[in-house]
């Protein structure tokens, strides 16, 4: 390893750090040199679920310079796996405040990730904040996004050229996607789309 130039180490790290971010974090602990090389890849590939993980990520990203927070691959869920399995939607005022906070954190993550994002899988379980959150997703310009998978009660993509490179789109969770292809908004928002999959 000592004989390889920095550029090759960086390229190796770029290929190695495509999991949920744990590889980059582990490599950064090896030595000062490895930390320097791994730092640009710490956020390259992330899996974030629930309010705690979202709030922690937002706190980190807000203080990280843009060139070090290049998020290329993101799985984002407003609820944790256990919350989603529980399928209990609370209606108390505290719960409503929590839902709003989850939406705010998710929107902030999307905004910070949008310029570099290439693949996005987004699962939105909250029925109160899901449609506006997914509406904001489809309004956010994502110039490099090529693959998008959305699960939740989604509105149709509507902002012109917001995802100009999007080739693969999987929509899941809208009980009645009637009109998706007839309104013309899909072609306008995603002009490079070659694969569309719609499931229950």
C-alpha positions as CSV (number, residue, x, y, z in Angstrom):
1,X,0.0,0.0,0.0
2,X,2.9,2.4,0.7
3,X,4.0,2.3,-2.9
4,X,0.7,3.3,-4.5
5,X,0.0,7.0,-5.2
6,X,-2.8,8.9,-3.5
7,X,-4.9,8.9,-6.7
8,X,-5.0,5.1,-6.8
9,X,-5.9,4.8,-3.1
10,X,-8.7,7.3,-3.7
11,X,-10.0,5.3,-6.7
12,X,-9.9,2.1,-4.6
13,X,-11.7,3.8,-1.8
14,X,-14.4,5.1,-4.2
15,X,-15.1,1.5,-5.4
16,X,-14.9,0.1,-1.9
17,X,-17.2,2.6,-0.2
18,X,-20.5,1.7,-1.9
19,X,-22.3,0.2,1.2
20,X,-24.2,2.2,3.8
21,X,-21.2,4.3,4.7
22,X,-19.7,1.9,7.2
23,X,-16.7,1.0,5.0
24,X,-15.6,4.6,4.6
25,X,-16.0,5.1,8.4
26,X,-13.9,2.0,9.1
27,X,-11.2,3.0,6.7
28,X,-11.0,6.4,8.2
29,X,-10.1,4.8,11.6
30,X,-7.0,3.0,10.2
31,X,-4.6,5.9,10.1
32,X,-4.3,9.7,9.6
33,X,-3.4,9.0,5.9
34,X,-6.4,6.7,5.4
35,X,-8.7,9.2,7.0
36,X,-7.6,11.9,4.6
37,X,-8.2,9.6,1.6
38,X,-11.5,8.2,3.0
39,X,-13.0,11.6,4.0
40,X,-14.5,12.4,0.5
41,X,-16.2,9.0,0.5
42,X,-17.7,9.1,4.1
43,X,-21.1,10.2,2.7
44,X,-20.9,8.6,-0.8
45,X,-23.4,5.8,0.0
46,X,-25.9,6.1,2.9
47,X,-28.8,4.3,4.4
48,X,-30.8,6.5,6.7
49,X,-34.0,5.5,8.6
50,X,-36.0,7.4,11.2
51,X,-35.8,10.7,12.9
52,X,-32.7,10.0,15.0
53,X,-30.5,9.0,12.0
54,X,-31.9,11.9,9.9
55,X,-31.3,14.5,12.6
56,X,-27.7,13.2,13.2
57,X,-27.0,13.2,9.5
58,X,-28.3,16.8,9.0
59,X,-26.2,18.0,11.9
60,X,-23.1,16.5,10.3
61,X,-23.8,17.6,6.7
62,X,-24.6,21.2,7.8
63,X,-21.0,21.6,9.0
64,X,-19.3,19.6,6.2
65,X,-18.0,21.5,3.2
66,X,-19.9,20.7,0.0
67,X,-16.8,19.0,-1.6
68,X,-16.7,16.5,1.3
69,X,-20.4,15.7,1.4
70,X,-20.8,14.1,-2.1
71,X,-23.7,11.8,-1.6
72,X,-24.1,9.5,-4.6
73,X,-26.3,6.7,-3.4
74,X,-29.0,7.2,-0.7
75,X,-31.7,5.1,0.9
76,X,-33.9,7.5,2.9
77,X,-36.9,6.4,5.1
78,X,-38.9,8.8,7.3
79,X,-39.6,5.9,9.7
80,X,-37.4,3.1,11.1
81,X,-38.1,-0.5,10.1
82,X,-39.9,-1.2,13.4
83,X,-42.1,1.9,13.0
84,X,-43.1,0.8,9.5
85,X,-43.9,-2.7,10.6
86,X,-45.9,-1.4,13.6
87,X,-48.2,0.5,11.2
88,X,-49.5,2.7,14.0
89,X,-50.1,6.3,13.0
90,X,-50.4,8.5,16.1
91,X,-52.6,11.6,16.1
92,X,-51.5,13.4,19.2
93,X,-50.0,16.9,19.0
94,X,-46.6,15.5,20.0
95,X,-46.8,12.9,17.2
96,X,-47.8,15.6,14.7
97,X,-44.8,17.7,15.8
98,X,-42.5,14.6,15.3
99,X,-43.9,14.0,11.8
100,X,-43.3,17.6,10.9
101,X,-39.7,17.3,12.2
102,X,-39.1,14.1,10.2
103,X,-40.3,15.8,7.1
104,X,-38.1,18.8,7.7
105,X,-35.0,16.6,8.2
106,X,-35.8,14.5,5.1
107,X,-36.2,17.7,3.0
108,X,-32.9,19.1,4.3
109,X,-31.1,15.8,3.4
110,X,-32.6,15.8,-0.1
111,X,-31.6,19.4,-0.6
112,X,-28.0,18.8,0.5
113,X,-27.7,15.6,-1.5
114,X,-29.4,16.7,-4.7
115,X,-26.4,18.1,-6.6
116,X,-24.5,14.9,-6.5
117,X,-27.1,12.2,-6.0
118,X,-27.1,9.4,-8.6
119,X,-29.4,6.8,-7.1
120,X,-32.2,7.4,-4.6
121,X,-34.5,4.9,-2.8
122,X,-37.1,6.8,-0.7
123,X,-39.7,5.2,1.6
124,X,-42.2,7.6,3.1
125,X,-44.6,6.0,5.5
126,X,-46.2,8.9,7.3
127,X,-49.6,9.6,5.8
128,X,-49.7,13.2,7.0
129,X,-46.3,14.3,5.6
130,X,-45.8,11.8,2.9
131,X,-47.5,13.5,-0.1
132,X,-46.0,16.9,0.5
133,X,-42.5,15.4,1.1
134,X,-42.7,13.4,-2.1
135,X,-44.1,16.4,-3.9
136,X,-41.0,18.4,-2.8
137,X,-38.8,15.5,-3.9
138,X,-40.2,15.8,-7.4
139,X,-39.7,19.5,-7.4
140,X,-36.0,19.4,-6.3
141,X,-33.6,19.6,-9.2
142,X,-31.4,16.5,-9.2
143,X,-29.1,16.9,-12.2
144,X,-27.2,13.6,-11.8
145,X,-30.0,11.3,-10.6
146,X,-30.3,8.2,-12.9
147,X,-32.3,5.8,-10.7
148,X,-35.2,6.6,-8.4
149,X,-37.4,4.3,-6.4
150,X,-40.2,5.8,-4.3
151,X,-42.6,4.1,-1.9
152,X,-45.4,6.1,-0.4
153,X,-48.5,8.0,-1.5
154,X,-46.7,10.0,-4.2
155,X,-47.9,12.8,-6.4
156,X,-46.9,12.7,-10.0
157,X,-43.6,14.3,-11.1
158,X,-44.4,17.7,-12.3
159,X,-41.5,20.1,-12.4
160,X,-40.0,20.5,-15.8
161,X,-36.5,19.0,-16.3
162,X,-36.0,18.5,-12.5
163,X,-34.4,15.1,-13.2
164,X,-32.9,15.4,-16.6
165,X,-30.8,12.2,-16.5
166,X,-33.3,10.0,-14.7
167,X,-33.5,6.7,-16.7
168,X,-35.2,4.3,-14.2
169,X,-38.2,5.2,-12.1
170,X,-40.0,2.8,-9.7
171,X,-43.2,4.1,-8.1
172,X,-44.9,2.1,-5.4
173,X,-47.7,2.9,-2.9
174,X,-50.1,5.1,-4.8
175,X,-53.4,3.1,-5.0
176,X,-54.5,4.9,-8.2
177,X,-51.7,6.0,-10.5
178,X,-54.3,6.6,-13.3
179,X,-53.3,9.6,-15.3
180,X,-49.6,9.3,-14.7
181,X,-48.8,8.8,-18.4
182,X,-51.7,10.9,-19.7
183,X,-50.9,14.2,-18.2
184,X,-47.5,14.6,-19.9
185,X,-45.8,15.7,-16.8
186,X,-43.6,12.6,-16.5
187,X,-42.0,13.3,-19.9
188,X,-41.5,16.9,-18.9
189,X,-39.9,16.2,-15.5
190,X,-37.8,13.1,-16.7
191,X,-37.0,13.5,-20.4
192,X,-34.4,10.7,-20.3
193,X,-36.7,8.1,-18.7
194,X,-36.4,4.6,-20.4
195,X,-37.8,2.4,-17.6
196,X,-40.9,2.9,-15.6
197,X,-42.2,0.4,-13.1
198,X,-45.4,0.9,-11.1
199,X,-46.4,-1.4,-8.3
200,X,-49.0,-1.5,-5.5
